[in-house]
Amino acid sequence: MAHAVEKDDFQERQERSDGVPAAEIEKTLSSILQSTPFHSSKQSQELLQYIVNQTLAGHLEMLKERVVGANVFNRKPDYDTNDDPIVRGRAAEIRKRLALYYQTAREDSVLISVPSGSFKAIFEWAGTNTVPLPPVPQHGPKRGQPIIPPASHVVAGLGLAPTSSGIRRRIWWIAIAAPVVLLAWAIPHYLASSEERAFNQFWSPILDNPHTTLIYVGGNAVYQLSSAYVDAYYQKHPRSQAEEMGFESYIPLPPGTKIDAQDLYAAKDTFVTIGDVAATTKIVSLLVHRNKQFDVRFGSDVAFGDLREHPTILIGAHNNSWTLTMTENLRYVFKGADAIVDRSDSQKHWSTNAHEFAEDYAIVSRVLNSKTGTTVITAAGIGHAGTRAAAEFLANPQSISALVKSLPKDWEKKNIQIVLHTTVTNQLPGAPDVVATYCW
């Protein structure tokens, strides 16, 4: 009888996997969990393992957000998912990591995905939508030779009869045109401008490294009002139509308002500034344009071991502890919340006015052999506008080319620090100016 029950369970798992054998799914899952995009994040591994297991078992009730949070992330069974959106955040992270995995996976026969808006896994055979290649001609050319359609077929399509002299003339023109076409293609590809060469040399420690580039964005320290406090407020103050639809708005806190500590909670690993988002977008665009694989991390989802294995780009300063740790012994460092100082010359310092915020300063660092043993690049401003200006500077070949003209010989093999200044209008930075450089 026990054998019959086991058989029924296996058949049910097969049906719930959309026709893909459970054994194939588990084989692919094992490869995914051991891959580069996943091996550095235990939480992502545990969540994907849980989602796949529950989907295969058909336990869809176990894939509800609050249940997942309790079983995978040790949250209380009745925790508030709005106050603590860890499941949604990690599910989004899993989708990104799966996309990175399938960029390089070529041998897996099964595709595992977790569609947006759901925590249920989908299993599909890989390559089901591929277009079959045309059959090889029975009497084609030898291996390694190109397949060229007969000239008569091409000419017949024009309603003309081929002649030997016409074919010879065409071959002659092809022989003349081919080198011209190749030369026209080669010039922009191989004879890059001086700006492009300088830019590539600056970024080569990242672009030429075979490992995936880690981009780390820190999380801002933000406190939010508890759901109980918000609900109590709206019981006395009717919601607007937008607020009824879930629109987040500020609750008035006039002078003298007293808030109990229990009505505030730290929203950890949740918020990031618009400047940091814009900076990350600039860096990601640069890497995508050069076909460089990357992995974006946020909040506390990074460890020292991750930084040892990957060339790293750190975004932001005061909201990114790794930036401050990696640069604390360099020449230019952050001091307090509003200043940058020169540790070699106490007379040199740059600061902002936190009330006006009409200007900002930033530090760009390129350290080839950092504390982790790998290359680290930082784009970090005193404020978020400075961080954004630093990333725009890093992603601009003209800015990098102008910079290296002032650097010493063999700069491409050395560490570099730059202090930037930018004016700020409506929280948007202008074109940054270089105010100090150091190369060692």
N, C-alpha and C positions, 0 to 999 in steps of 0.2 A: 504493500500500500504506500509505503514511504517513497518508493521509486516512482509510483504513479504521480504523487504530489509534486516531486521534483521535476518530472517531465512537464506537468502543467505549468509550473512556475517558469520554466525555461521557455515554453511556447509563448506565455504571456509577455515575457521580456522581449522575445523576438517581434511580437506584434507591436509592442509599444515603441520599438525602435524603427518604425516606419519601413520595415522590410530589410533593414540592415542588421546582420547578425550581431548579437550582443558581444560575442568574442572579438569581432573586428572593431567594435566601438571601444571596448576596453583596451585593446592593443594600441589604437590611435591615442586614446586618453593618456596611456602610460608615456607615449612619445612626447605628447604635449607638455605634460607635467615636468618632464626632464629637460625640456628645451630651454634655450637662453631666455626667451621672454617670460618664462614662468618660474624657473628654478630659484630666482632671487626673491620671490614674493611668496612666503608661506601662506598668507591669507588668500591670495589668488588661487593657489593650488588647492587649498581646502575647500573653497567655495565652488570651484569648478568640479572637483571630485563629488561634492555633495549634490550639486545640480544634476550631474550625469547619473549618479546612482539612484536618486529619487525619480528622475524621469524614466529610467529603465524599469524601475519597480512599479511605475504607474501611480506613485503616491503624490498626486498633484496638490493635495491639501498640505503637503510638507514643503511646497514651494511658494507659499505665501510669505510676504516680506517679513512680517513679525516672527513667523516660525523659523525662517532662515536665520534671522538675527539671533534668535535664542539658541538654535542648535549649532551654528557655525561660529558666531562671534560672542557667545556666552552672555548675551543680553537677557534682562529679565523678561519673562513671557509676556508681560503687559507693557513693555517699554513703548515710548512714543516715537514712532518712525519719522515723524516730522522733525522732532528735536534731534534725532540721531539717525541720519540717512545713510548709515554705513553700508547697508546691503545694496542700495542703489548705486552708491559710489564705487563699491568693489565690483558690482556687476558691469558697470561701464568700463572699469579697468580691465576686466576679463575680456570684453568684446575687443578692446584695443590690443590686448596681448594676443588674442587668437588671430587677429588680422596680421600682426607682425609675424606670428608663427607660420601662417599659410603663405606669407611672401616668399619663404625659403623652402617650405616643405614640398617635396616633389614626389615622394614615394608613398605617402599615405593614401589609402584607397577610400577613406571615409572623411567626410567633413563634419565637424562638430561646431555648432553655433548656438548662441543664446540671443534671440531677437530682442531688440529694444522694446521695453514695455512689458517684458515677461521674464520670468526666472526659470522657464522650462527650456530644456535643451532640444535642439533639432539635429537629426542625424541624416545625412545624405551620402550617396555614393559620389566620390570625386570624379570629375570629368564627364558627368552625364550630359552636359550641354556642349561638349566640345564638337567642333566640326571635323568630320573625317577628312584625312588627306586624300587627294586624288590618287588613283592607282598608278603604279609605276608602269610605263609601257613595257610590253612583253619583250621587245627587241630594242631597248633603249641603249644609250651610250654606256661606256664602262663606268665603273664606280669612280666618283671624283670628278667626272666631266659634267658640265651643265647640260640641261635638257633645253634645246632650242627648237621651237616649232619650225616645220618646213617652210621655206620662203614662199612656195606656191600657195600655201594656205593663207598667208598674210596678204599676198598680192591679190589673190582671188577675192578676198573680202572687199577690195577696192574696185573690182570689175576689170582688172588689168591682167594681161598675160606676161609672166616674167620672162626676161631675156637675160642672157649671160652678160651682156655689156651693162644692162641696168643694175644687175646684182653687183658687178665689179665696182660700179660707181658708188653704190650705197656702201659697200664695204670700205671703199677709200674714204668716204666722208665720215663713217663711223670711226675709222682709224685716226682721223684728224680730230674729231669732236671728243672722243673719249678722254685723251689727256687733258684737254681744256676743261672738261667737266670735273675730272678728278682734281685738277689744280684749284679750281674755284671752290671745291668742297674742302680741300686741305688747308687753304689759307686761313679761314676763321678757326679751324680746329687745331692746327698745329703751330700757327704763327700768332699766338695770343698776344694781346696788347701788353704793354709793361704794367698797366694797372691790374690786368687779370693775373699776370704772373706773380706780382707782389701779393695779391689777394690769396692766390693758391698757396704760396709759400707760408703766409701767416696761418692759414687754416690746415696745412698739411699734417700737423700732428694729430688732428682730429679726423680729417678726411682719409688719410692713408692708414689709419689704424684699422686692423681687420675686425675688431670687436665693435659691437653695437654701442653707439654713443648714448650716454645717459644724460637726460636733461632734467634737472631737479628745480622745482618751483616751491618755495616755502609757503607756509600757510600763515595768514594774518591772525593776530590775537583779537578775537571778537567775542563779546558777550551778547547773548540774546535774552529777551524776556521769555519767561516760561509760558507754556500753553495755558496754565491756570490763570496767570496774571492777565494774559491777553483776553481770555474768555470772560473774565470778571469785568474787564474794561468795556467790552462790547455788549455786555448785558445792560449796561447803563447808557451806552452810546450806540445807537443803531448804525449798522454797517451801511456803507454806500453800495451801489450796485456792483462796482468793480470789486469791492472787498467781499461781497457775497460770493463772487466768483473765485475768490482766493487770492486777490491782489494783495501783496505785502505793502503796508504803508506804516509810517511812523506813528506811534501812539504818543500823544502830547505828554510831556513831562515838565510842567511849569516849575519854577523855582520853589523849593520847599517840599517837593514831592518825595515821599519816603518809600523806598523799595527794600523789601526784606531780601536777604541774601538768597533765600530759597526761590525767589522769583527771578533770579538770574542764573544762567548756566554758560559755561565756556563752550563755544561752538568750535571745537578743535578740528583741524584738518578739513575745513569746510569752505572758507572764504579766501579769495585771492584778489588783488587789485586789478583794475582794468589795464594799468600800465604794465604789470607783469604778464598779463594775458597777451597784450600786444607785443611785448618783447619776446615771449615764447613763440608767437606766431612768426615773427621775423626769422628767428633761429631755425625753426622747423622748415620754413620755406627754403632757406639756404641749403639745408641738408637734403631735402627732397629734390631740389634742383640738381644736386650732385649725386643722387642715387645712394645716399648714405643712410643706413638703417639707424633708427633712434628709438629710445624708450623714454616717454615723459612720465616722471614721478611727481607726486604732490604730497604735502603734509608730512607725515611721519613714515611714509612708505619708502624708506631708503636706509641702508646700514653701511657701516664703514667697509664691510666686505664688498658691497656693490660698487663703491667708489674705487676699490683696489682693482677690480676686474675690467672696468670700462673707462674710456676717456669721458670726461664729465664737463658739462656746461651748467653753471650755477646761475640762476636768475634771482635777482633781488638781494638785499643786504639785511636789513633789520628784521625781516620776516623769514630769513633763511639762515638757520644756525650753522649750516655747513659752509656758507660763504664766509662768515665771520671766523670760523675755526680755521679754514684753509688759508686765510689771508692775514691772520693776526700778527704774524712775524715778518710780513713783507714791509716794504718802505712806506707805501701809502696805505693807511688804514682808517676805518671809521672810528669816530670818537663821540660817544653820546648819541643822541637821536638826530642831531642836526649838523654834524661837522665831519670833515675829512682832514687828517693831519699828516705831515711828513715826519716820520720817526727819525730821519737823519738831520732834520733842520726844524727846530721847534718854532722858528719864525714863520714857517709856511703852513698855513691852514686855510681851509675854505669852508664856509658855513652858509646856511640858508636861514631865512626868516620864516619860522613856522606859521606865523599869522598871515603874512602876505603871500608867501609861496609864489613869488613872481619869477624865481629862478631856482635852479637845482644843480647839484654836482653829482658826478658818478665816477666810479673806478672800474676800469676794464683791466683785467689781469689775464695773462697767458703764462702759466707756469708749467714747464715741460716735465719736470720731475717733482711733483708735489708731495705732500705728506703721504699720499696713497701710493706713490710710485708711478702714477700715470699722469697724463696731461689734464690740467684743469683750466677752463676758461670761465671767467666771471663777468657778468654784466649786471652791475649793482649800483643803484643810485641812493642818495639820501632819502629821496621820495620816489614814488612810483613813476613820476615823469622822468626823473634821472635814469631809472632803470630802462625805460623805454628808449630814451635817447642813446644809451649805451649799446643796446641791441641794434638800433638802426645804424650806429657807427660801425659795429662789427660786421653787419651784413652789406655794407656799402663799399665796393671795390675802390671807388675814388677816394674815400676817407682813409682806407688802409694804405693805399698807394702814397698819398700825401704824407701819412705818418712815417712810413719806413724810410722816406728820403732823409729824415732827421735822425735815424737810428745808426748806430755804429756798424762796421763791417761784420759779416756773419751773424746779423741780427736774427736770421731765421732759425739759428741753433741756440738762441738764448731766451731767457725769460723776459717778459715785457709787462710793464704797468703803465697805464695812462690815466690821468685825471681829466675829466671832461666837465665843461660848463654848458648849460643850456638855459635859455629864457623860457618861461612857461606862460602860456596864454590859455585861459579856460581849461586848465589842467592838461594841455597838450604841449609837448616840448618842441622847441625850434631846433634848427640844425645845430648840433653840438660843436663846441670849440675845444681844442686841446690846450690845456693850461699847464700841464706838466707831464713829463715822460721819464721813465727809468728803464734801462736795459742792462741785464747782467747775466 
